[in-house]
Amino acid sequence: MKQYNISRGTYFYAIGLSYKKADAKIRGHFSLDETAKLNLLNQAKTNGIESLIVTSTCNRTEIFGFAQHPFQLIQLLCDNTKGTVEEFEKVAYVYKNREAVSHLFRVGSGLDSQILGDFEIISQLKISTRISKKHGLLNPFIERLINAVIQASKRIKNETEISSGATSVSFASVKYIMNEVEAISNKNILLFGTGKIGRNTCENLVKHTKNEHITVINRTKGKAEAIAGKFNLIVKEYAQLQEEINNTDVLIVATGAQNPTIDKHLIQSKKELVILDLSIPKNVDPNVTELENVKLIHLDDLSQITDETLEKRKQHIPLAESIIEEVKVDFNSWLETRKFAPTIKALKEKLNSFAASELETQRKKTVDFNEEQAQLISTNIIQKITNHFAHHLKDEEISTDESLELIKKVFQLETTKHA
């Protein structure tokens, strides 16, 4: 199918920006917290957008949805973030129809991740899909497409080694700490913020450093306690943040604030301090580097770390891409069926009306008319006729569009388009 305009004159678009062209500062301008996402969804409904999903992670912000023009989706993004259309145009991408579908498959399968094979985005896509469905913004096309992407990602995980080895942004941060900080198992580590990347980093810290001096602080203490309980860590009050910063050797910041939460004025200690900022927007003010004892690393720096594991992963890209193509074939087959389903349904209704009219005539004309047998015969004939047309429309050698128009014309059908 060349055009995915299956929702009353609209097309399927993917618009967004990622680490590839947008630095952390620009990505921060377009980041969406949970409130902003919900505001965007509500605005989309008000503006007549029928189906879309929204994702916003540390590495990318994207909208996948149906619109008459991509600017409708771009405007939604800009209206609900600090970003401007001018900024967007400099670093962003817009994909339409087949290209949008292909992009979503690559994103969900870890091929477009900042660290190759990092599948953390798939959980974000699942959550975004559930939220859109809850708000009545998920048509069968996007729901089926997301399921296909999930299927492809599972197969790639199971059938390739593209995610072999513990390499992700969260693991890269722990790896960096282990390489840069001597005797890490005996150092004090403070995790500030309990978002997804913070939780994953915390889990990797516990697993790989064998450190028993990890403290967790979050503005909402309950969230910190939930993580601490899982890994047997120490929880401190948000009010104790400055005190704990001055006691720690490694500070990991994974908060979701729109403005910096850490600056040089919070740091009074002269001891060596390594700070990892895993937040988008950046949550550590660059002024901390004015302090001689502080070393600041951002997740964009961590993603540049390459090793043998990543080199080995690259060898599995062709197999991963072939799996995606296989899954896409099934998706496109379903899509073709969706395309002619309304016509087949209308044809069946038309044939049923013919049968009902003829049965009524024969009922009046024929003595001892066998109603049950006549109904059975007509139903079977109608089913065979509609099956015959369906098989014809599935034939790759024929033009589906031309055949559909001919069927509608011959049988004088009125069909309703379905997304």
C-alpha positions, -999 to +999 in steps of 0.1 A: +000+000+000+016+033-011-006+055+010-015+051+047-044+076+044-069+052+059-083+077+084-104+101+063-078+120+043-050+118+068-016+102+066+006+084+091+036+105+103+065+102+127+078+135+138+105+141+164+141+146+174+168+125+189+203+124+202+215+121+166+211+158+157+198+174+189+221+179+219+209+175+255+200+212+257+177+211+227+163+177+237+155+193+270+135+220+253+113+194+237+110+170+266+076+161+279+068+152+315+037+132+323+015+163+327+027+178+294+020+144+277-016+144+289-021+181+279-008+172+245-032+143+242-062+164+252-052+192+228-049+166+200-085+155+206-097+191+207-079+197+173-095+167+157-065+143+157-080+108+159-050+087+167-014+092+180+011+081+206+037+102+223+071+092+237+096+113+255+128+098+269+163+111+277+174+104+241+143+113+220+109+129+218+085+116+191+049+117+180+035+089+158+001+097+145-024+105+118-027+141+105-035+159+073-001+176+075+029+169+098+028+206+110-003+196+131+018+172+151+048+196+152+025+223+166+012+200+193+048+193+204+058+229+204+026+241+222+034+217+251+071+221+255+097+250+256+107+242+221+100+263+190+091+254+155+124+271+143+144+249+167+125+218+156+132+224+120+170+226+126+174+192+142+142+172+137+129+146+113+095+140+097+087+106+082+055+097+063+036+065+057+061+036+049+091+056+061+073+064+094+065+027+099+101+017+092+113+043+116+091+030+144+103-005+138+139+006+141+133+026+172+113-002+190+139-028+180+169-010+195+185-003+161+181+035+166+190+036+203+219+058+215+236+026+225+229-001+199+206-029+212+193-009+242+157-020+243+145+003+271+124+023+246+100-006+240+086-003+275+080+035+268+062+026+236+039+002+255+031+027+282+024+054+256+001+031+237-019+023+268-023+060+277-034+069+241-059+040+242-073+052+275-078+086+260-096+072+229-066+082+207-056+047+194-070+034+161-066-002+149-037+008+126-014+021+153-024-005+178-017-033+153+016-016+143+028-013+179+020-050+185+041-058+154+070-037+167+068-055+200+068-088+182+099-078+162+117-066+192+111-099+211+123-119+181+154-098+178+162-102+215+157-140+212+171-147+178+201-124+176+228-112+200+223-076+193+215-070+230+241-094+244+262-082+272+251-056+297+253-024+276+228+004+280+230+040+291+223+029+327+250+002+325+274+026+307+271+049+337+280+022+362+308+010+340+322+046+339+320+048+377+338+015+381+366+026+357+370+061+372+365+056+409+390+035+428+377+010+454+342+018+443+327-009+466+338+012+496+327+046+483+296+065+492+271+067+463+241+090+463+212+085+438+190+116+435+159+108+415+140+076+409+129+077+372+133+047+350+170+053+341+177+060+378+161+027+388+180+008+361+213+025+371+206+017+408+200-020+399+233-021+379+251-004+408+240-030+433+247-059+409+281-049+397+298-028+424+289-048+455+286-015+472+266-013+505+268+024+509+242+035+484+218+062+495+186+072+476+168+106+478+137+116+459+113+145+463+086+119+469+100+098+497+077+069+489+092+063+455+127+063+471+116+038+497+101+015+470+135+012+453+154+011+485+132-018+498+139-038+466+177-034+468+181-029+506+195+006+503+194+037+526+167+063+522+172+099+533+148+129+533+148+154+505+157+181+531+190+162+537+201+165+501+229+190+506+242+171+536+243+139+517+260+155+486+288+166+509+292+131+523+292+113+490+319+103+465+296+097+435+264+116+428+240+102+402+213+127+392+183+112+375+155+137+382+128+148+358+129+185+366+127+211+338+155+232+355+187+223+372+183+208+407+220+207+415+245+236+414+279+245+429+263+262+459+251+228+472+287+215+473+307+226+503+330+196+506+365+197+491+367+159+486+367+144+451+332+142+437+321+125+405+287+137+392+267+118+366+238+137+351+214+112+335+186+137+331+169+154+301+168+183+304+201+185+322+195+187+359+231+196+370+242+232+364+275+234+345+288+258+372+297+228+393+327+224+370+341+256+385+349+236+416+383+219+412+372+187+431+342+180+409+340+160+377+307+162+357+296+136+331+264+137+312+246+107+296+256+120+261+292+115+271+285+080+284+269+070+251+302+076+233+318+048+252+323+019+228+339-015+235+341-050+221+305-057+232+291-029+209+314-039+180+301-075+183+265-062+183+270-045+150+275-078+133+239-088+141+223-057+125+216-075+091+198-104+109+178-079+130+168-060+099+156-092+081+134-100+111+119-066+109+111-071+072+094-104+080+072-089+106+064-059+083+053-083+056+026-097+080+016-062+090+013-050+054-008-081+046-032-072+075-033-037+063-043-047+028-070-068+043-082-038+063-082-018+031-108-039+013-127-052+044-153-024+042-160-032+005-163-069+012-187-062+040-208-039+018-208-065-009-220-091+015-248-069+027-258-062-009-259-099-017-279-106+014-304-080+003-307-097-031-312-130-014-338-117+010-357-102-019-356-134-039-365-156-009-396-134-003-406-138-040-402-176-039-420-178-006-451-163-022-448-183-054-438-217-042-461-241-023-444-260+005-414-236+003-385-250+023-374-219+042-345-235+061-329-251+031-333-220+010-316-199+037-288-224+040-281-225+002-282-187-002-259-182+028-234-206+014-235-191-021-230-156-006-200-167+015-184-184-016-189-152-037-174-129-010-145-153-004-138-153-041-136-115-042-115-114-011-090-139-026-089-118-058-082-086-038-053-104-020-036-112-053-004-092-055-005-092-093-037-071-095-043-035-086-064-035-054-075+001-058-088-005-093-106-037-083-122-021-053-136+008-075-149-017-100-167-038-074-182-007-059-194+005-093-208-028-104-227-035-072-234+002-065-219-001-030-215+026-004-187+019+020-174+037+051-136+041+055-122+027+087-089+037+103 
